[in-house]
């Protein structure tokens, strides 16, 4: 829609140096503005989130479907806030987003606890050839 304002899940950054947010644009309409803004807070609450300076990616559609299949990417390294989320906004004309992926990196512990939406996963250290 042309008035999207949706948040990703909140990530706890304790024990991580950074996170990269990746969101695909599935459909775009001429003049549509797609924005991925990263927000942060010292508490795990959506109501306490505020925009992080410079942690934003924006694209404007110059013709119908020209942004389709392209990505907005924001990498946040050493955030001052413990809790982060992505905020997806569309303005002016329709922008449809795909599923946002957030990859935390340089963790100081493993394996990671996975949310209930992960069906299966594994952690492998120095695997050998089979």
N, C-alpha and C positions, 0 to 999 in steps of 0.2 A: 504494500500500500504506500501511499505518499505521506503517511503520517505514522510510520513505524517508530516505536520507541520501546525496545525490548532489551532486557539484560540477560547475560549469560549466568551460569552458576557462579557462585563466589568461590575463589580459590584461596586456600591458606598457603601463604608463601614461606612460612616458617621452615627453615632448613634448605631453602632453594635460593640460588643467586638470581634467577630470572625466569621469565615465561614469555613464550611467543604465542600470540593469538592469531589465528588464521580463519577468515570467513569468506566463503565463495559467494559471488553474486550469481544468482540463477536466472534472473530476468530483469531487464532494465527498460525504461521508457525514456524517450527524448526529454531532456532537462532534469531528469531525476538525479538527486544528490544522495549518494551512499556514504555513510560515515560509521566508522568503528572507533569509538572513544573509550579508552581504558580509564576506569575509576578505581579509587582506593580508599581504604579506611583502616583505622586501628582496631575496629571492632567488626565482628562477623554479622553485619546487618546492612541490608540494602538501603535503609533510610539514612545511614551515615556516610554513604559513598559520595565522593566528589571527584571531578575530572582531574586527571594528572596532566600537568603542563607538558605539551609536546608529544604525548602518547596518543596520537590520533592519526588515522588514515582516512582520506576522503577522495571520492571520485565522482565526477559529474558526467552523466550520459549525454553525448553529443548527437546521438541518433538511436532510434529504437534498437534494442538488443546489442549495442556495441560493447557493453560491459559484461555480457553473459559469459560465464565460464572463467571470469577473471577473479582475482583475490584481493582482499584488503588484509594487510599484515601489519601487526604492531608487536615489536619486541621490547619488553620492559626488563631492563637489567638493574639489579640492586634497588628495588623499590623501597621507599621509606615506610610505606604502609604494609602491614602484614597481610591484609585481605584485599584482593583485586577482583574486578569483574569487567567484562566487556559490555559496552552499551551500544546497541545497533540502532541507528536512526536513519530514516529516509525522509526526504523533503522534496517539495515541488512537484514531483511526478513519481509514479510507482517504481519501487525497487523491491525485488524479492531476494531474500538471503537464504543460503543453505545453512547447514549445521556448522556452528563455530567449533573449532578445535583449539584447545589450549594445551601447550606442551611446556611443562615446567622442566628446567634444566639446572645442571650443576647441583644436584641434591646431595645432602650429606648423610642420607640414610636410604636404605633399600632393603627389601622391596617396598614399593609404595602401596598404600591402601587404595583400592579402586572403588569408585562409586558403584551403586547398584545397577547403573546402566551398562557397565562393562560385563559382557557375557563370559569372556574368557581372556586370560592374559598370562604372560609368563615373564620371569626375570632370569636372565642367563648371564653368567660370568665366565669368560674365557671358554666358550663352547669348543669342543673338538669336532673334527670331521667324523661323519658316521659312515 
